[in-house]
Amino acid sequence: MLPLERIAATVLEIFRPLEVCLGIAGGGCKAFYALGVGHELRKWGIKLSQLSGVSAGSAMALCLISENEESVVEYFEEITKRNDSNFKLSNLFFGERVFPHETMYRRTIRFAMNWEKIKSSRSRIYIHTVKATPQVEEGIKSKYIIAKLIAETAQAFTRDEKDRIAGIPCNRVQEILLKWNMTEVLFTEKDFISPEVLEQIIINSSSIPPVVSIQNIQNEYYLDGGLTNNLLLECFPKNLPKIGIYYEDSTLIGKSPSVLNDCFLIRPSKSLPITSFDYTNPVGVRAAYEMGKSDANLIKNEIIDYIRKKQFFEIPKIFD
C-alpha cells in the first residue's frame, strides 16, 4: 500500500474500524495455533465480523467470541498436565472410554464458553459438520451398521487424502457420502439456543471415532466436518476481507483457486510442537498457541494492508 493510500485508509478507519472474516481449520490440538493468531487480531483492534470453524476450529472460534483465549489455554494446560495417557485400557474394566479426549474436550468447551458474550455478539458464526441418516433398527444389527459406516468412511478419507497429496484424482469420500446418505450441515449462531446445544454442535463437528465418538441425535449421525471441508471459506461474502488459518498443505487441495486467491492464508512458519490428539502435552499446547501469536506479529503489516485494501477497495482509485 502506497504512503498516501495508507494515510487515507487510516482516516477511514476512524469511521469504520477494520474487520475480517476468519476461517479456522480443524486439527485437534493444532488449532491452538489458530487461537494465538486470532488473539492477536483482536488485540490489534480488528473486528471478527464473521467466523467459521471445523472440528476443533469451531471451539477456537467460540473462544475468540468469548474473549478468553489466555484462560482457556491455561485450563487446557492444566487438564493435560494431569492426563498421563492418550489411551487408557484399564478404563474398560470400569465401563469408561479408553480415549480420554471427548471428556476433556467437553470440559474445555464448557469452561471456554461465555454464553452472555456469545449471545450478545453481532458476529456471524458458521460451524461445518457432516450428517448421515442410515436406515437402522434397534439392537446388535444397528451397532454393526454404524460400525461399518465409520470404518468405510475412515478408509475412504485416508485413501483419498493419500491420493490428493500425490496429485491423483479421487472420489471415494463422495461415493461414501452417497452410499450412506450423508449431507453437509452448516450450523450458525441462530442454532445456538442454549449452552448445551452449542456444546453439542461443536462436538458434532468434531466427531472422529473412536477418539471422539460418533454423535447420534435422534438417529441422525454426525461426523467431523473435515471429512468434506476442513477449512470453511466458501460461506463468507466475496466483498469482505477473509483470513484462513490451516496447518497442513493438504487442507487446501481441491479448493477453488478463486476462493483461495480471495483470502489471506496463514499456516505455521515451522512444524507445530504438538500432534492433533496428544492430550498429554501441556508444553506443546502452550507452544502452539504462542507460535500463532508470534507468526501473526511477524506478518502484522501484511495482514493489515490486505484488510485495508479489501475493505477500502475504492482507495486506489483516489490516487490513479
LINJOFEN-V693613 format. One record per residue. N is the residue number from 1. RES is the residue in one small letter. BURIAL is + if it has 16 or more other C-alpha atoms within 10 Angstrom, else -. Layout:
N	RES	BURIAL
N	RES	BURIAL
This chain:
1	m	-
2	l	-
3	p	-
4	l	-
5	e	+
6	r	-
7	i	-
8	a	+
9	a	+
10	t	-
11	v	-
12	l	-
13	e	-
14	i	-
15	f	-
16	r	-
17	p	-
18	l	+
19	e	+
20	v	+
21	c	+
22	l	+
23	g	+
24	i	+
25	a	+
26	g	+
27	g	+
28	g	+
29	c	+
30	k	+
31	a	+
32	f	+
33	y	+
34	a	+
35	l	+
36	g	+
37	v	+
38	g	+
39	h	+
40	e	+
41	l	+
42	r	-
43	k	-
44	w	-
45	g	-
46	i	+
47	k	+
48	l	+
49	s	+
50	q	+
51	l	+
52	s	+
53	g	+
54	v	+
55	s	+
56	a	+
57	g	+
58	s	+
59	a	+
60	m	+
61	a	+
62	l	+
63	c	+
64	l	+
65	i	+
66	s	+
67	e	+
68	n	+
69	e	+
70	e	-
71	s	-
72	v	+
73	v	+
74	e	-
75	y	+
76	f	+
77	e	+
78	e	-
79	i	+
80	t	+
81	k	-
82	r	-
83	n	-
84	d	-
85	s	-
86	n	+
87	f	-
88	k	-
89	l	-
90	s	-
91	n	-
92	l	-
93	f	-
94	f	-
95	g	-
96	e	-
97	r	+
98	v	+
99	f	+
100	p	+
101	h	+
102	e	+
103	t	-
104	m	-
105	y	+
106	r	+
107	r	-
108	t	+
109	i	+
110	r	-
111	f	-
112	a	+
113	m	+
114	n	+
115	w	+
116	e	-
117	k	-
118	i	+
119	k	+
120	s	-
121	s	-
122	r	-
123	s	+
124	r	-
125	i	+
126	y	+
127	i	+
128	h	+
129	t	+
130	v	+
131	k	+
132	a	+
133	t	-
134	p	+
135	q	-
136	v	-
137	e	-
138	e	-
139	g	-
140	i	-
141	k	-
142	s	-
143	k	-
144	y	-
145	i	-
146	i	+
147	a	-
148	k	-
149	l	+
150	i	+
151	a	-
152	e	+
153	t	+
154	a	+
155	q	-
156	a	+
157	f	+
158	t	-
159	r	-
160	d	+
161	e	+
162	k	-
163	d	-
164	r	+
165	i	-
166	a	-
167	g	-
168	i	-
169	p	-
170	c	-
171	n	-
172	r	+
173	v	+
174	q	+
175	e	-
176	i	+
177	l	+
178	l	-
179	k	-
180	w	+
181	n	-
182	m	+
183	t	-
184	e	+
185	v	-
186	l	+
187	f	+
188	t	+
189	e	+
190	k	-
191	d	-
192	f	+
193	i	-
194	s	-
195	p	+
196	e	-
197	v	-
198	l	+
199	e	+
200	q	+
201	i	+
202	i	+
203	i	+
204	n	+
205	s	+
206	s	+
207	s	+
208	i	+
209	p	+
210	p	-
211	v	+
212	v	+
213	s	+
214	i	+
215	q	+
216	n	-
217	i	-
218	q	-
219	n	-
220	e	-
221	y	+
222	y	+
223	l	+
224	d	+
225	g	+
226	g	+
227	l	+
228	t	+
229	n	+
230	n	+
231	l	+
232	l	+
233	l	+
234	e	-
235	c	-
236	f	+
237	p	-
238	k	-
239	n	-
240	l	+
241	p	+
242	k	+
243	i	+
244	g	+
245	i	+
246	y	+
247	y	+
248	e	-
249	d	-
250	s	-
251	t	+
252	l	+
253	i	-
254	g	-
255	k	-
256	s	-
257	p	-
258	s	-
259	v	-
260	l	+
261	n	-
262	d	+
263	c	+
264	f	+
265	l	-
266	i	+
267	r	+
268	p	+
269	s	-
270	k	-
271	s	-
272	l	+
273	p	-
274	i	+
275	t	+
276	s	-
277	f	-
278	d	+
279	y	+
280	t	+
281	n	+
282	p	+
283	v	-
284	g	+
285	v	+
286	r	+
287	a	+
288	a	+
289	y	+
290	e	+
291	m	+
292	g	+
293	k	+
294	s	+
295	d	+
296	a	+
297	n	+
298	l	-
299	i	-
300	k	-
301	n	-
302	e	-
303	i	+
304	i	+
305	d	+
306	y	+
307	i	+
308	r	+
309	k	+
310	k	+
311	q	+
312	f	+
313	f	-
314	e	-
315	i	+
316	p	-
317	k	-
318	i	-
319	f	-
320	d	-
